[in-house]
Amino acid sequence: MIHLFPYLVSRPTPPPTAKGLSIMRFAVVCSVAGMFLVASVPAQVITVDTRTGRVTNGTTTATVTVDRRYQQITPTKVPLTKTELDAKTRLELIRVLLAEQGFAMRPLPRGHKGLTLAANGKLEPAGEGYLNMVTSEGMSAKPGDRVVLTDVRIEHGKIIFDLNGGPDPKHRILRHVQIGAGPTMSPVVQQGDEHEPTGARLSLTFDGHVPELTGTEVKALQAPLISFDVKTPIQAFTDTLPAKLKDAILDHHVLVGMSTDMLLYAKGQPDGKMREMDGQMPFEEWIYGKPPKEVDFVRINGNRVIRVEIAKIGETPVIFTKDEVEGLMRTDGTPLEASVPNTRTIKLGDSERDPNKEAPAAPPSIRNPGEKLPDHSDVGEMKPVQFPKQKPDDQAPAQPDTPPAPASTQTPPGDASQPGPPKPAQPTQPPSNQLVSTQAG
């Protein structure tokens, strides 16, 4: 830290007292202890999921997700001259590039060092180093965001561009300067006088020296990172994607595997949202359209589309579950055409079968798919079942429900000559098919 004493320049500095020496010793001890404390702080552990591109910083999950296709770029092929850049062309180049606006073609990280792009070469850092830089330093611009060249500096062998104000705070040196008289000191730049910088930095490097260049050639060299063409926001965003994914967004078609940014560019804000649980997995359902028009149900988990269901009145809904975007991304940035999408159609109600085109339905069975019946070839020919014949001594059991005859009607043995009591006369029932007439007496 630099201390300026404008009022004590002409007066000799008095020798330090015993109290001053003790304060100085205490300050030195505190400084050394602080150095050891800083050295003992464990380094941050940054983990990158090579499949999804999600990056985590220690135990905290980052708020941004970087696709794996942004790990490296395709080098440009701009012809360069061997003539060194002169002073006149230098001023002309700065005048053309300063305050120029473009669109970011990939996530641009913050940080004092920034990104380094070799002319007609590769990007540094690349791979996991690039993903770690975006995570640790933060993101300055997303793909498709507008950026402005706020500062252009031409040094030996490279051109440095500050985007959106640059990554360094203003008065970076003056923030460490204090002015005062005696023990009272006040910083030149007060805390809170300036906002936190959110810009990025890009260094375009050349072999040996900066050659003679025009503004158009410099823009062509930056094409993998920044596009200076006149575009709409959706054109700027889709130009950063593979051809098939770009056509799907421009046609307002949703693919499984899209991010929420891609979904918003393709379909816009949904007509409704629902949050539900599928077992232990939470998801969000975005609904587009209302009956009687087509209704799209887009299921989102985290930042990705995991399921798309298209429903039309009078037709069976079609469900897409296979990730079609994963196959379009490669670590080197080149597109990979996906295979035929896996679709599943659900038939509702009684479906009609065409006997001329479709095979008859299999009969119902309790067997599992692929299960075979056991082989009974060794059993022999099946014969009719023979029931056993009934034997003569086999008689039907007595009926337990039949009541015994009354004792008064039974004739005692040995007295069969004596007649029994007369039986009451039974009334004669007329036939059911004849009419019975009565005459009043």
C-alpha positions as CSV (number, residue, x, y, z in Angstrom):
1,M,0.0,0.0,0.0
2,I,1.3,3.5,-1.0
3,H,1.0,6.3,1.5
4,L,1.4,9.9,0.4
5,F,2.2,12.7,2.9
6,P,2.2,16.0,1.0
7,Y,2.4,18.1,4.2
8,L,5.5,16.4,5.7
9,V,7.9,16.5,2.7
10,S,9.9,19.5,3.8
11,R,10.1,18.4,7.4
12,P,12.6,15.6,8.5
13,T,11.0,12.4,9.8
14,P,11.5,11.9,13.5
15,P,13.1,8.6,14.7
16,P,10.6,5.9,15.7
17,T,9.9,5.7,19.5
18,A,9.7,2.5,21.6
19,K,5.9,2.5,21.2
20,G,6.2,2.9,17.5
21,L,8.7,0.0,17.2
22,S,6.4,-2.3,19.2
23,I,3.5,-1.4,16.8
24,M,5.7,-2.1,13.8
25,R,6.7,-5.5,15.3
26,F,3.1,-6.3,15.9
27,A,2.2,-5.4,12.3
28,V,5.0,-7.6,10.9
29,V,3.9,-10.6,13.0
30,C,0.3,-10.1,11.9
31,S,1.4,-10.0,8.2
32,V,3.5,-13.2,8.5
33,A,0.6,-14.9,10.3
34,G,-1.8,-13.8,7.6
35,M,0.5,-15.2,4.9
36,F,0.5,-18.6,6.7
37,L,-3.3,-18.5,7.0
38,V,-3.7,-17.8,3.4
39,A,-1.3,-20.6,2.4
40,S,-3.1,-23.1,4.6
41,V,-6.5,-22.5,3.0
42,P,-7.3,-25.5,0.9
43,A,-7.6,-25.1,-2.8
44,Q,-11.0,-25.1,-4.4
45,V,-12.0,-28.4,-6.0
46,I,-13.9,-27.9,-9.3
47,T,-15.6,-31.0,-10.8
48,V,-16.8,-31.1,-14.3
49,D,-19.3,-33.7,-15.5
50,T,-18.0,-34.7,-18.9
51,R,-21.4,-36.0,-20.0
52,T,-23.7,-33.1,-19.1
53,G,-21.2,-30.3,-18.8
54,R,-22.4,-29.3,-15.3
55,V,-19.6,-27.9,-13.2
56,T,-19.5,-27.8,-9.4
57,N,-17.3,-25.7,-7.2
58,G,-16.6,-27.6,-4.0
59,T,-19.9,-28.6,-2.5
60,T,-21.9,-25.8,-4.3
61,T,-23.4,-26.4,-7.7
62,A,-22.7,-23.7,-10.2
63,T,-25.6,-21.7,-11.5
64,V,-24.4,-22.0,-15.1
65,T,-24.0,-25.1,-17.3
66,V,-21.6,-25.1,-20.2
67,D,-22.1,-27.6,-23.0
68,R,-19.3,-29.8,-23.9
69,R,-19.3,-28.5,-27.5
70,Y,-17.8,-25.3,-26.2
71,Q,-14.6,-26.9,-25.1
72,Q,-12.7,-26.1,-28.3
73,I,-13.2,-24.2,-31.6
74,T,-12.6,-24.7,-35.3
75,P,-9.6,-22.6,-36.4
76,T,-10.2,-19.9,-39.0
77,K,-8.4,-19.6,-42.4
78,V,-7.7,-15.9,-42.9
79,P,-4.7,-15.1,-45.1
80,L,-2.2,-12.9,-43.3
81,T,0.6,-10.8,-44.7
82,K,4.2,-10.7,-43.5
83,T,4.3,-6.9,-43.4
84,E,4.4,-5.5,-39.9
85,L,1.6,-3.1,-38.8
86,D,2.7,0.6,-39.1
87,A,1.6,3.5,-37.0
88,K,-1.0,4.8,-39.5
89,T,-2.7,1.5,-39.9
90,R,-2.6,1.0,-36.1
91,L,-4.7,4.2,-35.5
92,E,-7.0,3.3,-38.4
93,L,-7.6,-0.2,-36.9
94,I,-8.3,1.1,-33.4
95,R,-10.7,3.7,-34.9
96,V,-12.7,1.0,-36.8
97,L,-12.8,-1.6,-34.0
98,L,-13.5,0.6,-31.0
99,A,-17.1,0.6,-29.8
100,E,-18.0,-2.1,-32.4
101,Q,-20.9,-4.4,-31.5
102,G,-21.2,-8.1,-32.0
103,F,-22.8,-11.3,-30.6
104,A,-21.1,-13.9,-28.4
105,M,-20.8,-17.2,-30.1
106,R,-19.9,-19.1,-26.8
107,P,-19.9,-18.4,-23.1
108,L,-17.4,-15.6,-22.4
109,P,-15.8,-15.8,-18.9
110,R,-14.7,-13.0,-16.7
111,G,-11.2,-12.7,-15.2
112,H,-8.2,-10.4,-15.5
113,K,-6.3,-12.8,-17.8
114,G,-9.2,-13.6,-20.1
115,L,-9.2,-15.9,-23.2
116,T,-6.3,-16.2,-25.6
117,L,-7.1,-16.9,-29.3
118,A,-4.2,-17.6,-31.7
119,A,-4.7,-16.2,-35.2
120,N,-6.0,-19.1,-37.3
121,G,-5.3,-21.4,-34.3
122,K,-6.8,-22.8,-31.2
123,L,-8.3,-21.2,-28.1
124,E,-6.5,-21.2,-24.7
125,P,-7.6,-22.3,-22.2
126,A,-9.6,-25.2,-23.7
127,G,-11.2,-28.4,-22.5
128,E,-11.8,-28.6,-18.8
129,G,-9.6,-25.6,-18.2
130,Y,-12.1,-23.5,-20.1
131,L,-15.1,-24.9,-18.2
132,N,-13.2,-24.3,-14.9
133,M,-12.6,-20.7,-15.9
134,V,-16.2,-20.1,-16.6
135,T,-17.1,-21.6,-13.2
136,S,-14.5,-19.9,-11.0
137,E,-14.5,-16.5,-12.6
138,G,-18.2,-16.3,-13.6
139,M,-19.9,-15.7,-17.0
140,S,-19.8,-12.4,-18.7
141,A,-22.0,-13.2,-21.7
142,K,-24.0,-16.2,-22.8
143,P,-24.1,-17.4,-26.4
144,G,-26.2,-15.0,-28.5
145,D,-25.7,-12.0,-26.1
146,R,-24.7,-8.7,-27.5
147,V,-21.1,-7.5,-26.6
148,V,-19.3,-4.2,-27.2
149,L,-15.6,-3.7,-27.8
150,T,-15.0,-1.0,-25.2
151,D,-11.2,-0.9,-25.4
152,V,-8.7,-2.0,-28.0
153,R,-4.9,-2.1,-27.3
154,I,-2.3,-3.2,-29.8
155,E,0.9,-4.5,-28.1
156,H,3.9,-6.5,-29.4
157,G,2.5,-9.6,-31.1
158,K,-1.1,-9.3,-29.9
159,I,-4.3,-7.3,-29.9
160,I,-6.2,-7.1,-26.6
161,F,-10.0,-6.4,-26.6
162,D,-12.0,-5.5,-23.5
163,L,-15.6,-6.5,-23.9
164,N,-18.5,-4.8,-22.0
165,G,-16.2,-2.7,-19.9
166,G,-13.5,-5.3,-19.3
167,P,-13.0,-7.6,-16.3
168,D,-10.9,-5.1,-14.3
169,P,-12.5,-2.5,-12.0
170,K,-11.9,1.2,-12.7
171,H,-9.0,2.8,-10.9
172,R,-7.5,-0.6,-10.2
173,I,-4.3,1.1,-9.0
174,L,-5.8,4.0,-7.2
175,R,-7.9,1.7,-5.1
176,H,-4.7,0.9,-3.2
177,V,-3.7,4.5,-2.7
178,Q,-4.4,6.5,0.5
179,I,-3.8,10.2,1.1
180,G,-3.7,12.0,4.4
181,A,-1.8,14.0,6.9
182,G,-0.5,12.4,10.1
183,P,-2.3,9.4,11.4
184,T,-5.5,10.2,9.4
185,M,-5.6,8.5,6.1
186,S,-8.4,8.4,3.5
187,P,-8.5,6.2,0.3
188,V,-8.6,7.9,-3.0
189,V,-11.4,5.6,-4.2
190,Q,-14.1,5.1,-1.7
191,Q,-15.8,1.7,-1.2
192,G,-19.0,1.5,-3.1
193,D,-18.2,4.3,-5.6
194,E,-18.0,1.9,-8.5
195,H,-19.9,-1.2,-9.6
196,E,-18.4,-4.7,-9.8
197,P,-17.0,-5.3,-13.3
198,T,-18.9,-7.8,-15.5
199,G,-16.9,-7.7,-18.7
200,A,-14.5,-10.1,-20.4
201,R,-11.1,-9.9,-22.1
202,L,-9.9,-11.5,-25.4
203,S,-6.3,-11.5,-26.6
204,L,-5.7,-12.2,-30.3
205,T,-2.1,-13.3,-30.7
206,F,0.2,-13.5,-33.7
207,D,3.6,-15.1,-34.5
208,G,6.3,-12.5,-33.8
209,H,4.5,-9.3,-34.7
210,V,1.1,-7.9,-35.7
211,P,0.8,-8.0,-39.5
212,E,-1.0,-5.4,-41.7
213,L,-4.7,-6.0,-41.1
214,T,-8.0,-4.4,-41.9
215,G,-11.0,-4.2,-39.6
216,T,-12.8,-6.9,-41.6
217,E,-9.8,-9.3,-41.3
218,V,-9.7,-8.8,-37.5
219,K,-13.4,-9.5,-37.2
220,A,-13.0,-12.7,-39.3
221,L,-10.2,-13.9,-37.0
222,Q,-12.6,-13.4,-34.0
223,A,-15.5,-15.2,-35.7
224,P,-15.2,-18.4,-33.5
225,L,-15.9,-16.2,-30.4
226,I,-17.7,-13.1,-31.7
227,S,-19.9,-12.5,-34.7
228,F,-20.1,-9.0,-36.0
229,D,-22.9,-9.6,-38.6
230,V,-26.2,-7.8,-38.4
231,K,-28.6,-10.3,-36.8
232,T,-31.7,-10.5,-34.6
233,P,-31.2,-12.1,-31.1
234,I,-32.7,-15.4,-32.2
235,Q,-30.4,-15.5,-35.3
236,A,-27.4,-14.7,-33.1
237,F,-28.3,-17.5,-30.7
238,T,-29.1,-20.2,-33.3
239,D,-25.9,-19.5,-35.2
240,T,-24.0,-20.9,-32.3
241,L,-25.8,-24.3,-32.6
242,P,-25.5,-27.2,-35.1
243,A,-27.6,-27.1,-38.3
244,K,-30.2,-29.6,-37.2
245,L,-30.8,-28.0,-33.9
246,K,-30.9,-24.5,-35.5
247,D,-33.6,-25.6,-38.0
248,A,-35.6,-27.1,-35.1
249,I,-35.6,-23.9,-33.2
250,L,-36.5,-21.7,-36.2
251,D,-39.3,-24.2,-37.0
252,H,-40.6,-23.9,-33.4
253,H,-40.0,-27.6,-32.8
254,V,-39.0,-29.0,-29.4
255,L,-36.4,-31.8,-29.2
256,V,-35.7,-33.9,-26.1
257,G,-32.4,-32.7,-24.6
258,M,-32.8,-29.0,-25.3
259,S,-31.9,-26.5,-22.6
260,T,-34.5,-24.1,-21.3
261,D,-32.9,-21.3,-23.3
262,M,-33.3,-23.3,-26.5
263,L,-36.9,-24.0,-25.5
264,L,-37.7,-20.3,-24.9
265,Y,-36.2,-19.4,-28.3
266,A,-38.2,-22.1,-30.0
267,K,-41.6,-21.8,-28.3
268,G,-41.5,-18.7,-26.2
269,Q,-43.1,-18.5,-22.7
270,P,-45.4,-21.3,-21.9
271,D,-49.2,-20.9,-21.4
272,G,-49.0,-22.8,-18.1
273,K,-46.6,-24.5,-15.7
274,M,-46.9,-27.4,-13.3
275,R,-44.5,-28.8,-10.8
276,E,-44.9,-32.5,-9.9
277,M,-42.9,-35.5,-8.7
278,D,-42.1,-38.7,-10.6
279,G,-41.0,-41.0,-7.8
280,Q,-38.0,-39.3,-6.3
281,M,-37.4,-37.0,-9.3
282,P,-38.9,-33.5,-9.3
283,F,-39.9,-32.1,-12.7
284,E,-41.6,-29.1,-14.2
285,E,-44.2,-29.4,-17.0
286,W,-44.5,-26.5,-19.5
287,I,-47.7,-26.5,-21.4
288,Y,-48.0,-24.8,-24.9
289,G,-51.3,-24.4,-26.6
290,K,-55.0,-24.8,-25.7
291,P,-57.7,-27.1,-27.1
292,P,-59.0,-27.4,-29.7
293,K,-55.5,-26.6,-31.1
294,E,-52.5,-28.8,-30.6
295,V,-51.2,-29.0,-27.0
296,D,-47.5,-29.7,-26.2
297,F,-46.5,-31.0,-22.8
298,V,-42.8,-30.4,-22.3
299,R,-41.3,-32.0,-19.2
300,I,-38.1,-30.3,-17.8
301,N,-35.7,-31.7,-15.2
302,G,-33.2,-29.1,-14.0
303,N,-32.2,-27.3,-17.2
304,R,-33.0,-30.0,-19.8
305,V,-36.1,-31.3,-21.6
306,I,-36.5,-34.9,-20.8
307,R,-40.0,-35.7,-22.3
308,V,-42.2,-34.2,-25.0
309,E,-45.9,-35.1,-25.5
310,I,-47.9,-33.8,-28.4
311,A,-51.7,-34.2,-28.1
312,K,-54.3,-33.4,-30.8
313,I,-58.0,-33.7,-30.6
314,G,-59.2,-36.9,-32.2
315,E,-55.7,-38.4,-32.5
316,T,-53.6,-40.5,-30.1
317,P,-50.9,-38.5,-28.2
318,V,-47.3,-39.0,-29.4
319,I,-44.5,-39.2,-26.7
320,F,-40.8,-38.5,-27.3
321,T,-38.3,-39.6,-24.6
322,K,-35.0,-40.2,-26.5
323,D,-32.4,-37.5,-26.2
324,E,-31.9,-36.1,-29.7
325,V,-29.6,-33.2,-28.7
326,E,-26.9,-35.3,-27.0
327,G,-25.9,-36.8,-30.3
328,L,-25.5,-33.4,-31.9
329,M,-22.7,-32.3,-29.6
330,R,-19.0,-33.3,-29.6
331,T,-16.1,-32.2,-27.5
332,D,-14.4,-30.6,-30.5
333,G,-17.5,-28.6,-31.5
334,T,-18.3,-30.5,-34.7
335,P,-22.0,-31.6,-35.1
336,L,-22.9,-35.3,-35.0
337,E,-26.2,-36.2,-36.6
338,A,-28.5,-38.1,-34.3
339,S,-30.1,-41.4,-35.0
340,V,-33.7,-42.0,-35.8
341,P,-35.7,-40.6,-32.9
342,N,-37.4,-43.1,-30.6
343,T,-41.1,-42.4,-30.6
344,R,-43.8,-44.2,-28.7
345,T,-47.5,-44.0,-29.7
346,I,-50.3,-44.7,-27.3
347,K,-53.6,-46.0,-28.8
348,L,-56.7,-45.1,-26.9
349,G,-60.0,-47.1,-27.0
350,D,-60.8,-50.0,-29.4
351,S,-58.3,-49.9,-32.2
352,E,-59.3,-51.3,-35.6
353,R,-57.0,-53.8,-37.2
354,D,-56.6,-54.1,-41.0
355,P,-56.5,-57.8,-41.8
356,N,-54.8,-57.1,-45.2
357,K,-51.9,-55.2,-43.6
358,E,-51.6,-56.3,-40.0
359,A,-51.2,-59.7,-38.5
360,P,-54.0,-61.0,-36.2
361,A,-53.6,-60.3,-32.6
362,A,-52.2,-63.0,-30.5
363,P,-54.6,-64.8,-28.2
364,P,-54.4,-63.9,-24.5
365,S,-52.0,-66.0,-22.5
366,I,-50.5,-66.1,-18.9
367,R,-47.1,-66.9,-20.3
368,N,-44.3,-64.3,-20.1
369,P,-42.9,-62.8,-23.3
370,G,-40.6,-65.4,-24.9
371,E,-41.6,-68.2,-22.5
372,K,-42.0,-71.7,-24.2
373,L,-44.3,-74.4,-23.3
374,P,-42.8,-77.6,-21.7
375,D,-42.2,-80.6,-24.0
376,H,-44.5,-83.5,-23.3
377,S,-43.4,-85.7,-26.2
378,D,-42.5,-88.6,-23.8
379,V,-45.9,-88.7,-22.2
380,G,-47.6,-90.5,-25.1
381,E,-51.1,-90.2,-26.7
382,M,-53.8,-88.8,-24.5
383,K,-56.8,-91.2,-24.1
384,P,-60.4,-90.5,-22.8
385,V,-60.9,-90.5,-19.0
386,Q,-62.5,-93.8,-17.7
387,F,-64.7,-93.4,-14.7
388,P,-65.1,-96.5,-12.3
389,K,-68.4,-98.5,-12.5
390,Q,-70.8,-98.4,-9.5
391,K,-70.8,-101.6,-7.4
392,P,-74.2,-103.4,-6.4
393,D,-73.6,-102.7,-2.7
394,D,-73.2,-99.0,-3.3
395,Q,-76.6,-97.5,-2.2
396,A,-77.6,-93.9,-1.7
397,P,-77.6,-92.8,1.9
398,A,-80.9,-92.2,3.7
399,Q,-82.5,-88.8,3.5
400,P,-81.9,-87.1,6.9
401,D,-84.6,-84.5,6.1
402,T,-87.5,-87.0,5.8
403,P,-89.6,-86.9,9.1
404,P,-90.7,-90.3,10.6
405,A,-94.4,-91.4,10.3
406,P,-96.7,-90.4,13.2
407,A,-97.2,-93.1,15.9
408,S,-101.0,-93.0,15.8
409,T,-101.0,-94.1,12.2
410,Q,-98.7,-97.1,12.7
411,T,-100.3,-100.5,13.3
412,P,-98.9,-102.3,16.2
413,P,-97.5,-105.8,15.4
414,G,-99.8,-108.8,16.1
415,D,-103.1,-106.7,16.0
416,A,-103.6,-106.1,12.3
417,S,-107.3,-107.2,12.5
418,Q,-108.4,-104.2,14.5
419,P,-109.1,-101.2,12.4
420,G,-107.6,-98.0,13.2
421,P,-109.3,-94.7,13.8
422,P,-111.1,-93.3,10.8
423,K,-109.2,-90.8,8.7
424,P,-110.6,-87.4,8.0
425,A,-112.0,-86.9,4.5
426,Q,-109.6,-84.9,2.3
427,P,-111.3,-82.0,0.4
428,T,-111.4,-82.4,-3.3
429,Q,-109.4,-79.7,-5.2
430,P,-110.9,-78.6,-8.4
431,P,-108.6,-78.7,-11.5
432,S,-106.7,-75.6,-12.1
433,N,-108.1,-75.3,-15.6
434,Q,-111.8,-75.4,-14.6
435,L,-113.9,-72.6,-13.2
436,V,-115.6,-73.1,-9.8
437,S,-119.0,-71.5,-9.3
438,T,-120.8,-71.0,-6.0
439,Q,-124.5,-70.3,-5.5
440,A,-125.6,-68.2,-2.7
441,G,-128.1,-70.0,-0.4
